[in-house]
């Protein structure tokens, strides 16, 4: 059985702003803090990695080896954030052929079970039990 992974969830409003939930614990109180761009042509060995911090306004640009690029062959964007319960997460958009793959990842567990997959499994079981 495949491991459960964090899922993107939103509250949507007609006529208002939609809100993203923490992909780990589900709270609506989230903060998006940084954007990372992994820029490269298809199959380029290195890539230009750009980081913009939303708090400080600091920008950095460097050449990296793609080891953190979510796209295995092309470019990607990563939104970095945290929730007010202490979860730190990445939401990535990775180009793969004609598709854009969206993934979430717990980047720094805090106030959580040490095993994120067990924690997420518990959340999903609770969601199933309380589904309307
Ligand atoms: Zn959370």
Boltz pocket constraint, residues with backbone or C-beta under 6 A from the ligand:
constraints:
  - pocket:
      binder: B
      contacts: [[A, 22], [A, 23], [A, 24], [A, 25], [A, 26], [A, 27], [A, 83], [A, 84], [A, 85], [A, 86], [A, 87]]
      max_distance: 6.0
